[in-house]
């Protein structure tokens, strides 16, 4: 069981932590006792109480400098939540090479850069707090289910899933756990913008709701709760795991609902 203050004495860095899932993660970490730094391209929306740092995860020097500032300001790092990422719509024919490069650079290499510069701090923390040191990465149900019009996004998240497993194997003997969460369609600002561009936003939202067996979008707070479990000392034996938070989308195959009336 997790305690109300089970992150007491621990320091956390959350990338993309100023909006959506990242902001929900940062807020929950604060309420459970963690010292929290948020690394974001626009950190103004970071929850109050966070150390807000402006950095672009596609810039290796910026990531390195922000990580050093976070570690100094928080007195070390125990938990990294690598959440920064962007969406993409279309089939393999719909996006030019430049867009593939842009999305993969942010969604995949952004996590690589974050890990590269936080690992030295995590190794030092692992010696003093066994089981409490972790990297948790935001993946997606798109890594394990074929979704229409998501070729580029799915490819990037498939890479994140494989990266998570490889990192877990590389760092398990250093006392660093590596896991990921696989959200279904989450009610985030990106989805809001996507719905706003649709010809019929209400119909598009209904279609997204219906795609998940629970019949609704996943909330950012629900995804954040899964992230906090994986990052918490309660998950000291959990590594190399992809935790789906998708309303049953990955594993359930329901019969059509009977007609009403």
Backbone bond lengths (Angstrom), bond angles and torsions (degrees), N, CA, C in turn:
res aa  C-N    CA-C-N  psi(-1)  N-CA   C-N-CA  omega(-1)  CA-C   N-CA-C  phi
1 X - - - 1.462 - - 1.524 109.75 -
2 X 1.343 115.36 139.86 1.451 118.88 175.85 1.513 109.57 -86.89
3 X 1.334 116.05 146.44 1.449 120.78 179.14 1.510 110.53 -96.90
4 X 1.360 115.04 165.27 1.452 119.88 -178.10 1.522 111.51 -63.33
5 X 1.340 117.58 -27.59 1.460 121.38 -178.68 1.524 109.72 -126.46
6 X 1.342 116.34 43.92 1.463 120.00 -174.36 1.520 113.77 -74.48
7 X 1.349 117.91 -7.12 1.465 120.95 174.49 1.531 111.63 -103.17
8 X 1.322 116.87 13.05 1.465 120.77 178.87 1.524 109.68 -57.65
9 X 1.343 115.74 129.63 1.451 120.94 178.96 1.516 114.56 84.67
10 X 1.342 117.55 -0.88 1.462 121.47 -179.42 1.531 110.97 -106.03
11 X 1.320 115.38 149.64 1.461 121.90 179.95 1.519 109.27 -114.31
12 X 1.335 116.01 137.94 1.464 120.93 -175.75 1.522 111.13 -130.63
13 X 1.326 115.28 144.98 1.458 122.80 173.36 1.522 107.88 -118.56
14 X 1.335 116.61 129.02 1.460 122.18 179.77 1.521 108.57 -121.52
15 X 1.335 117.42 118.54 1.458 119.87 175.48 1.527 108.63 -87.31
16 X 1.322 115.44 147.72 1.457 119.10 -174.65 1.515 111.27 61.31
17 X 1.335 115.96 36.65 1.456 121.14 -171.13 1.510 115.52 -95.14
18 X 1.335 117.68 14.40 1.460 119.43 -177.65 1.521 113.18 -103.38
19 X 1.335 117.83 0.63 1.460 119.76 177.83 1.526 109.51 -158.40
20 X 1.323 116.55 163.80 1.452 122.33 172.17 1.517 113.59 57.16
21 X 1.335 115.20 -136.35 1.463 121.33 -177.24 1.522 110.95 -61.08
22 X 1.322 117.58 -42.34 1.460 120.47 -178.13 1.517 112.68 -61.04
23 X 1.328 117.23 -41.95 1.460 120.42 178.62 1.524 110.73 -66.44
24 X 1.342 117.12 -37.27 1.463 120.31 177.45 1.523 110.86 -65.35
25 X 1.340 116.85 -39.72 1.465 120.58 176.87 1.526 110.23 -62.55
26 X 1.329 116.73 -48.65 1.466 120.16 -178.48 1.524 111.18 -59.85
27 X 1.333 116.88 -43.00 1.462 120.67 -179.24 1.529 111.28 -63.89
28 X 1.332 117.42 -42.56 1.463 119.94 179.92 1.531 111.50 -68.73
29 X 1.319 116.98 -36.41 1.464 119.24 176.03 1.526 111.14 -60.84
30 X 1.324 116.90 -42.16 1.457 120.73 178.97 1.527 111.26 -61.49
31 X 1.328 116.66 -44.44 1.459 119.07 -177.37 1.520 111.93 -67.52
32 X 1.332 116.84 -20.76 1.462 119.92 -179.49 1.523 112.96 -102.35
33 X 1.340 115.57 16.55 1.449 120.10 166.65 1.512 117.31 102.21
34 X 1.332 118.40 -3.14 1.465 120.40 -177.00 1.525 111.63 -77.59
35 X 1.311 115.11 151.41 1.454 121.56 163.47 1.538 106.04 -87.38
36 X 1.338 117.57 131.56 1.459 120.41 -167.26 1.518 111.30 -129.67
37 X 1.343 115.08 132.26 1.464 122.01 168.70 1.519 108.47 -112.93
38 X 1.310 115.49 139.51 1.462 122.46 177.02 1.506 108.72 -113.02
39 X 1.331 115.67 126.96 1.459 122.18 176.01 1.522 107.23 -109.67
40 X 1.336 116.77 118.75 1.463 120.05 -175.26 1.523 109.50 -151.93
41 X 1.330 114.65 153.16 1.468 119.71 175.82 1.514 110.74 -64.24
42 X 1.328 116.19 -32.14 1.465 122.37 176.37 1.527 107.53 -134.46
43 X 1.328 117.78 87.75 1.468 120.90 -171.25 1.521 114.94 -79.73
44 X 1.331 118.06 5.95 1.462 119.79 -175.20 1.531 112.61 -60.68
45 X 1.335 116.96 -29.10 1.454 119.83 -178.02 1.514 114.50 -86.61
46 X 1.318 118.47 5.95 1.466 120.99 -179.43 1.523 110.51 -61.62
47 X 1.335 118.04 142.32 1.467 119.95 179.20 1.525 111.72 -57.26
48 X 1.324 115.48 145.09 1.462 120.74 177.44 1.515 110.02 -58.96
49 X 1.317 115.55 135.15 1.452 121.22 -178.44 1.510 113.88 104.41
50 X 1.338 116.23 -11.82 1.470 120.68 177.32 1.519 110.40 -86.36
51 X 1.314 115.96 152.63 1.456 122.22 166.54 1.526 105.97 -82.25
52 X 1.321 117.90 108.76 1.462 122.61 -173.54 1.521 110.18 -93.55
53 X 1.322 116.77 122.62 1.455 122.86 -176.15 1.525 109.53 -124.42
54 X 1.322 116.15 130.78 1.457 121.03 178.83 1.527 109.86 -90.34
55 X 1.332 117.05 123.20 1.461 121.27 177.35 1.515 109.48 -162.25
56 X 1.315 115.62 150.00 1.458 124.06 176.50 1.524 107.35 -103.62
57 X 1.339 117.70 121.24 1.465 119.57 -175.80 1.527 112.39 -71.19
58 X 1.326 118.45 -6.51 1.465 119.89 172.92 1.526 112.08 -85.62
59 X 1.321 117.56 -1.45 1.465 123.54 -179.03 1.528 108.25 -112.87
60 X 1.329 117.02 106.68 1.459 120.71 -174.34 1.524 111.95 -61.33
61 X 1.321 117.52 -41.66 1.465 119.89 179.72 1.522 111.00 -63.56
62 X 1.337 116.91 -40.13 1.459 120.51 -179.94 1.517 111.04 -65.65
63 X 1.334 117.03 -40.04 1.463 120.59 178.51 1.526 109.99 -64.60
64 X 1.332 117.07 -46.36 1.458 120.74 179.84 1.529 110.82 -58.09
65 X 1.332 116.70 -46.21 1.461 119.76 -177.90 1.534 111.16 -66.17
66 X 1.336 117.08 -40.92 1.465 120.04 -179.73 1.526 111.05 -66.47
67 X 1.311 117.39 -39.56 1.464 120.83 178.29 1.525 110.00 -62.75
68 X 1.324 117.22 -42.67 1.467 119.81 179.27 1.527 110.96 -63.92
69 X 1.332 116.64 -39.69 1.461 119.43 178.08 1.523 111.14 -65.94
70 X 1.342 116.05 -39.44 1.465 120.11 178.49 1.517 110.66 -64.00
71 X 1.325 116.73 -47.65 1.468 120.30 -178.21 1.519 111.12 -63.00
72 X 1.315 116.66 -39.56 1.466 120.33 178.38 1.523 110.73 -67.88
73 X 1.329 115.40 -46.42 1.461 119.46 -177.00 1.512 114.08 -68.02
74 X 1.323 117.33 -30.41 1.465 121.32 -177.36 1.525 113.04 -98.75
75 X 1.319 116.84 -8.21 1.455 119.61 -177.36 1.513 113.46 77.56
76 X 1.329 116.35 35.93 1.465 121.80 179.87 1.519 111.58 117.23
77 X 1.333 116.37 179.41 1.459 122.08 177.99 1.522 109.49 -137.81
78 X 1.327 115.73 132.94 1.465 121.83 175.90 1.523 112.16 -115.74
79 X 1.312 116.05 -32.03 1.459 122.04 -173.15 1.518 109.56 -131.66
80 X 1.326 116.17 130.21 1.463 121.91 174.25 1.519 108.16 -121.02
81 X 1.308 116.15 127.13 1.463 121.62 174.13 1.520 106.92 -113.42
82 X 1.325 115.26 107.51 1.464 121.68 -175.27 1.527 107.57 -94.62
83 X 1.325 114.56 97.31 1.459 121.02 -168.62 1.525 113.86 -118.39
84 X 1.318 118.35 -18.91 1.463 120.38 -175.41 1.529 110.74 -58.41
85 X 1.321 116.40 134.44 1.460 120.29 179.36 1.511 110.13 -177.30
86 X 1.331 115.43 170.07 1.457 121.45 179.06 1.518 109.21 -134.69
87 X 1.311 115.90 159.62 1.453 121.68 177.48 1.519 111.45 -93.19
88 X 1.323 115.01 172.96 1.456 121.16 176.69 1.522 108.26 -158.75
89 X 1.312 115.80 142.19 1.462 122.01 -178.80 1.520 109.10 -119.21
90 X 1.337 116.13 143.18 1.458 120.33 172.61 1.515 113.68 131.24
91 X 1.315 115.00 165.11 1.455 122.40 173.38 1.527 108.78 -85.33
92 X 1.329 117.31 -178.09 1.459 119.57 179.82 1.535 111.74 -65.34
93 X 1.311 117.55 -17.22 1.467 120.55 179.88 1.521 113.11 -86.10
94 X 1.316 117.20 -13.15 1.456 120.07 -166.11 1.520 115.27 -94.05
95 X 1.329 117.84 -13.88 1.465 119.81 -177.91 1.527 110.52 -121.74
96 X 1.329 115.00 133.55 1.460 120.89 179.45 1.529 110.52 -72.58
97 X 1.327 115.81 166.09 1.464 120.98 179.44 1.528 111.55 -55.09
98 X 1.332 116.38 -36.91 1.456 119.48 -178.27 1.532 111.37 -63.05
99 X 1.337 116.91 -37.03 1.460 119.91 178.78 1.526 110.90 -71.44
100 X 1.333 117.22 -38.16 1.468 119.69 174.73 1.526 110.28 -59.54
101 X 1.308 116.26 -44.52 1.460 120.25 179.95 1.520 111.20 -62.72
102 X 1.337 116.79 -42.70 1.465 121.14 -178.41 1.532 111.41 -63.49
103 X 1.324 117.37 -47.19 1.460 120.82 -176.25 1.532 111.00 -69.26
104 X 1.328 116.85 -44.58 1.463 119.63 179.11 1.528 111.29 -65.09
105 X 1.323 117.02 -35.75 1.457 120.46 178.65 1.521 110.61 -62.33
106 X 1.320 117.38 -41.52 1.451 120.46 -178.30 1.530 111.55 -79.50
107 X 1.335 116.72 -50.89 1.466 120.04 -171.87 1.526 113.94 -73.34
108 X 1.334 116.78 -31.49 1.467 119.68 -177.01 1.529 110.77 -106.94
109 X 1.316 116.60 -59.14 1.464 118.79 -177.55 1.524 111.75 -66.51
110 X 1.330 117.82 -26.21 1.457 119.37 174.29 1.523 111.22 -59.85
111 X 1.327 116.73 -39.09 1.466 120.32 176.93 1.520 111.42 -71.58
112 X 1.320 116.39 -35.74 1.467 120.15 177.06 1.523 109.92 -61.66
113 X 1.318 116.88 -46.95 1.467 120.33 -179.28 1.527 111.03 -63.41
114 X 1.320 116.18 -42.38 1.460 120.08 178.92 1.523 110.98 -60.34
115 X 1.320 116.37 -46.50 1.466 120.04 179.10 1.519 111.41 -64.62
116 X 1.310 116.78 -44.09 1.472 121.54 -177.48 1.524 111.18 -54.06
117 X 1.334 116.27 -42.67 1.463 119.36 -173.89 1.526 113.32 -91.05
118 X 1.344 117.88 -17.07 1.468 119.03 177.73 1.521 112.63 -93.17
119 X 1.315 118.86 -23.21 1.466 120.77 -175.97 1.533 113.74 -56.07
120 X 1.331 120.84 -42.57 1.476 118.43 178.37 1.533 112.43 -57.97
121 X 1.330 117.22 -38.15 1.468 120.82 178.34 1.532 110.95 -70.33
122 X 1.333 116.35 -39.38 1.463 120.10 -179.92 1.524 111.13 -66.14
123 X 1.322 117.38 -38.08 1.475 119.74 178.16 1.532 110.80 -60.71
124 X 1.314 115.78 -42.31 1.464 118.63 179.71 1.530 110.50 -65.20
125 X 1.335 116.83 -39.60 1.459 120.44 -178.79 1.522 111.63 -68.95
126 X 1.338 116.91 -34.18 1.473 120.63 -175.95 1.521 112.17 -63.59
127 X 1.313 116.90 -30.86 1.460 119.80 -179.64 1.520 111.52 -65.88
128 X 1.336 116.13 -31.43 1.462 119.94 -176.86 1.519 113.24 -95.14
129 X 1.342 117.91 -26.10 1.469 121.01 -176.39 1.522 110.29 -130.30
130 X 1.307 119.61 72.60 1.467 121.57 -179.81 1.521 111.45 -56.53
131 X 1.325 115.08 134.67 1.458 121.22 178.33 1.514 115.04 85.19
132 X 1.333 116.83 -12.23 1.461 120.38 -174.96 1.521 112.88 -101.57
133 X 1.330 117.96 3.43 1.462 121.18 -173.76 1.525 109.34 -110.66
134 X 1.328 115.99 129.12 1.463 118.52 -172.56 1.519 112.62 -157.22
135 X 1.328 113.68 159.50 1.466 123.62 166.72 1.525 105.94 -122.09
136 X 1.314 116.44 127.50 1.456 121.35 175.53 1.528 108.29 -122.59
137 X 1.324 117.18 127.08 1.463 122.17 -172.74 1.536 110.02 -114.31
138 X 1.317 115.65 140.91 1.460 120.14 177.97 1.518 108.98 -85.23
139 X 1.333 114.63 109.50 1.459 121.69 177.09 1.531 107.19 -100.95
140 X 1.324 118.60 -137.67 1.462 120.97 -178.61 1.515 109.72 -171.66
141 X 1.320 116.13 153.99 1.451 121.13 171.06 1.529 110.65 -59.90
142 X 1.339 116.54 -20.97 1.466 120.56 177.98 1.526 112.00 -64.50
143 X 1.329 117.64 -15.97 1.470 120.82 177.25 1.518 111.95 -75.47
144 X 1.334 117.74 -21.24 1.463 120.78 -173.31 1.521 113.78 -124.91
145 X 1.325 118.18 -7.20 1.464 121.70 178.79 1.516 109.34 -129.93
146 X 1.303 116.88 138.93 1.463 120.36 178.76 1.518 110.90 -77.56
147 X 1.322 116.94 112.45 1.462 121.94 -179.63 1.529 109.93 -109.96
148 X 1.314 118.70 136.51 1.464 120.25 179.14 1.521 111.96 -67.69
149 X 1.307 115.76 146.69 1.471 123.33 175.30 1.529 112.78 62.53
150 X 1.331 116.39 31.83 1.465 119.94 179.73 1.529 111.52 -136.27
151 X 1.324 118.28 33.66 1.467 120.44 -172.95 1.533 112.20 -59.25
152 X 1.304 117.11 -52.77 1.462 120.80 -177.68 1.521 110.70 -67.14
153 X 1.302 117.49 -46.90 1.462 120.58 179.72 1.528 110.78 -59.86
154 X 1.336 117.08 -44.57 1.460 121.00 -179.66 1.519 111.07 -62.99
155 X 1.332 116.98 -40.44 1.462 119.91 178.21 1.520 110.96 -61.64
156 X 1.316 116.72 -40.62 1.473 119.42 -179.69 1.522 111.00 -66.99
157 X 1.321 117.11 -40.32 1.459 119.41 -178.25 1.533 111.58 -77.07
158 X 1.327 117.50 -29.32 1.460 118.80 171.27 1.512 111.17 -61.58
159 X 1.325 116.63 -37.64 1.463 120.83 176.27 1.523 110.76 -65.85
160 X 1.334 117.44 -38.53 1.468 120.45 178.72 1.527 110.78 -63.46
161 X 1.328 117.30 -40.52 1.461 120.19 178.43 1.523 110.98 -61.76
162 X 1.328 117.03 -47.35 1.464 120.27 178.98 1.521 111.60 -65.28
163 X 1.321 116.17 -39.04 1.464 120.56 177.24 1.526 111.01 -61.00
164 X 1.324 116.84 -41.56 1.460 120.97 179.20 1.520 111.25 -59.48
165 X 1.332 116.89 -46.85 1.460 120.46 -179.10 1.527 110.95 -64.20
166 X 1.331 117.27 -43.06 1.463 120.44 -179.83 1.524 111.43 -64.78
167 X 1.345 116.99 -42.08 1.462 120.33 178.57 1.524 111.12 -65.19
168 X 1.335 116.61 -38.16 1.466 119.36 178.50 1.524 110.70 -59.94
169 X 1.332 115.76 -41.67 1.469 119.65 178.68 1.524 111.66 -67.92
170 X 1.318 116.41 -39.26 1.464 120.40 -177.62 1.526 112.83 -66.72
171 X 1.328 117.43 -33.82 1.467 119.39 -167.22 1.523 114.46 -115.91
172 X 1.344 117.72 3.34 1.464 119.03 -177.48 1.525 111.60 -61.64
173 X 1.321 118.05 -37.55 1.458 119.88 -178.34 1.528 113.08 -79.27
174 X 1.315 115.72 -5.11 1.466 120.05 172.77 1.531 111.11 -93.29
175 X 1.324 116.44 0.15 1.457 119.75 -179.55 1.516 113.86 81.96
176 X 1.342 116.46 20.18 1.464 120.88 -179.30 1.531 108.13 -113.89
177 X 1.329 115.88 117.02 1.458 120.79 178.20 1.524 109.99 -88.02
178 X 1.336 117.33 142.77 1.461 121.81 179.85 1.528 108.53 -132.52
179 X 1.318 115.82 121.86 1.456 122.84 -179.40 1.522 109.95 -138.58
180 X 1.324 115.86 173.82 1.463 119.28 173.76 1.518 110.02 -142.98
181 X 1.314 115.69 158.76 1.463 122.32 171.59 1.522 107.98 -108.61
182 X 1.345 114.71 143.97 1.466 121.14 178.95 1.530 108.82 -116.68
183 X 1.320 117.53 85.76 1.464 118.44 178.35 1.525 111.45 -68.97
184 X 1.328 115.07 149.07 1.455 119.57 163.06 1.521 108.14 -76.94
185 X 1.312 116.91 -159.09 1.460 119.47 178.32 1.528 108.26 -67.53
186 X 1.313 115.98 116.58 1.464 121.58 -174.37 1.523 110.27 -103.89
187 X 1.305 115.43 148.04 1.460 121.73 -178.89 1.520 108.82 -80.91
188 X 1.323 115.20 83.81 1.463 122.82 -175.20 1.526 109.86 -122.34
189 X 1.345 117.84 168.86 1.464 119.44 177.89 1.524 113.34 -56.99
190 X 1.364 118.24 -33.79 1.469 119.21 179.43 1.518 110.91 -64.42
191 X 1.323 117.56 -43.07 1.461 120.88 177.99 1.528 109.61 -64.63
192 X 1.328 116.71 -37.94 1.459 119.65 176.34 1.516 112.07 -59.63
193 X 1.336 116.55 -42.67 1.464 119.35 178.24 1.525 110.57 -66.83
194 X 1.332 116.67 -38.97 1.465 120.97 178.41 1.523 110.34 -61.21
195 X 1.331 117.37 -45.39 1.456 120.80 179.30 1.522 110.90 -64.61
196 X 1.331 116.30 -35.97 1.457 119.54 179.58 1.515 113.69 -65.07
197 X 1.329 117.02 -23.04 1.463 121.29 179.82 1.527 112.69 -88.88
198 X 1.338 117.23 -9.80 1.460 120.79 -176.70 1.524 110.89 -73.99
199 X 1.338 116.45 152.34 1.463 120.65 177.20 1.523 110.63 -63.77
200 X 1.315 116.93 -37.18 1.472 122.21 178.89 1.529 107.76 -131.47
201 X 1.349 117.71 87.08 1.464 120.34 -175.50 1.534 113.58 -55.57
202 X 1.325 117.71 -38.48 1.462 119.65 -178.52 1.519 111.16 -65.49
203 X 1.331 116.55 -41.73 1.467 120.37 179.37 1.520 110.70 -67.92
204 X 1.338 117.19 -38.56 1.456 120.36 179.57 1.534 110.76 -66.57
205 X 1.317 116.84 -39.84 1.472 119.23 177.66 1.524 110.52 -65.64
206 X 1.333 116.83 -39.94 1.464 119.70 178.11 1.520 110.96 -61.53
207 X 1.345 116.59 -37.98 1.472 120.19 178.81 1.516 111.12 -67.07
208 X 1.347 117.15 -39.66 1.458 120.30 177.58 1.528 111.05 -67.07
209 X 1.331 116.73 -40.88 1.464 120.05 176.43 1.527 110.92 -58.90
210 X 1.335 115.51 -45.44 1.466 120.41 -174.56 1.523 112.14 -69.55
211 X 1.335 117.97 -21.61 1.463 121.00 -177.97 1.520 111.76 -68.08
212 X 1.337 117.33 -23.28 1.460 121.61 -179.86 1.524 108.93 -102.11
213 X 1.329 117.99 129.50 1.463 120.62 -174.44 1.530 114.71 -52.79
214 X 1.332 118.40 -31.48 1.461 119.24 177.27 1.526 112.23 -68.43
215 X 1.336 116.81 -16.08 1.455 120.49 176.09 1.508 115.34 84.29
216 X 1.314 117.30 18.10 1.468 120.72 178.39 1.517 109.17 -154.88
217 X 1.328 115.63 164.56 1.457 120.73 175.50 1.528 110.11 -71.65
218 X 1.305 115.63 153.42 1.461 122.42 173.30 1.531 108.29 -74.47
219 X 1.312 117.68 142.42 1.466 119.95 176.98 1.518 110.70 -89.67
220 X 1.327 115.35 153.96 1.466 120.18 177.40 1.519 110.95 -60.65
221 X 1.333 117.91 -37.15 1.456 120.82 179.88 1.526 111.66 -65.64
222 X 1.341 117.98 -34.24 1.461 120.85 178.32 1.524 111.07 -66.82
223 X 1.321 116.38 -41.27 1.462 119.77 177.13 1.526 109.52 -65.84
224 X 1.330 116.32 -42.66 1.463 120.42 179.80 1.525 111.35 -59.94
225 X 1.323 117.38 -39.00 1.466 120.18 179.37 1.523 110.79 -62.19
226 X 1.329 117.35 -37.58 1.464 120.71 177.29 1.527 110.87 -68.30
227 X 1.327 116.49 -40.24 1.461 120.49 177.08 1.529 109.92 -60.08
228 X 1.332 116.45 -45.05 1.463 119.16 -177.99 1.518 111.96 -65.63
229 X 1.318 117.89 -34.64 1.463 118.28 175.05 1.525 110.16 -61.50
230 X 1.329 117.29 -49.81 1.468 120.48 -177.43 1.521 111.74 -62.99
231 X 1.315 116.71 -32.71 1.468 120.57 -178.74 1.519 113.10 -83.49
232 X 1.313 117.61 -16.26 1.460 120.50 -170.75 1.526 112.36 -81.50
233 X 1.330 116.73 159.93 1.469 120.17 174.84 1.528 112.92 -59.31
234 X 1.342 118.07 -21.19 1.465 120.30 178.15 1.521 112.05 -65.19
235 X 1.330 116.86 -21.01 1.465 121.81 179.51 1.519 111.26 -101.56
236 X 1.321 117.30 33.24 1.459 121.21 -175.07 1.522 113.41 -60.98
237 X 1.327 118.67 -21.20 1.465 121.64 178.76 1.524 112.48 -103.96
238 X 1.324 117.64 12.83 1.469 121.56 -176.79 1.521 109.67 -108.92
239 X 1.323 115.95 114.75 1.462 120.83 173.94 1.523 108.98 -150.41
240 X 1.331 115.89 151.47 1.456 120.49 -177.15 1.516 113.02 70.57
241 X 1.334 116.71 28.40 1.463 122.15 -175.52 1.523 110.68 -112.38
242 X 1.341 115.97 139.92 1.458 122.37 171.67 1.523 107.14 -110.74
243 X 1.313 116.94 112.38 1.459 122.63 -175.86 1.522 109.32 -98.71
244 X 1.335 116.34 112.62 1.461 121.24 -179.70 1.520 110.58 -78.28
245 X 1.332 115.78 131.22 1.467 122.87 174.28 1.529 104.87 -126.99
246 X 1.328 115.10 78.09 1.469 119.89 -162.72 1.516 114.52 -137.01
247 X 1.333 116.73 16.39 1.452 118.83 -179.94 1.512 113.77 62.90
248 X 1.333 117.44 23.03 1.458 121.87 179.79 1.506 115.18 89.32
249 X 1.317 116.91 6.18 1.464 121.02 -173.23 1.524 113.23 -62.67
250 X 1.326 117.54 -36.08 1.455 120.12 -175.52 1.529 112.04 -72.43
251 X 1.318 117.02 -42.68 1.455 118.48 -168.16 1.514 116.91 -110.38
252 X 1.337 118.02 -15.80 1.460 119.70 -174.27 1.522 111.47 -96.15
253 X 1.311 115.39 140.86 1.468 122.37 175.02 1.524 107.22 -128.28
254 X 1.333 116.44 93.75 1.454 121.49 -174.40 1.525 111.66 -88.69
255 X 1.306 114.98 148.11 1.455 119.29 169.83 1.508 108.87 -70.44
256 X 1.348 118.54 154.71 1.471 119.61 176.96 1.518 111.00 -56.58
257 X 1.321 115.89 141.76 1.459 120.50 178.52 1.528 109.58 -64.37
258 X 1.327 117.48 141.76 1.463 119.68 179.31 1.522 110.07 -66.48
259 X 1.329 117.33 148.54 1.482 119.37 179.28 1.512 111.18 -63.30
260 X 1.330 115.70 145.71 1.463 120.43 178.98 1.524 109.71 -84.93
261 X 1.347 113.81 156.35 1.457 118.22 174.90 1.510 112.81 102.07
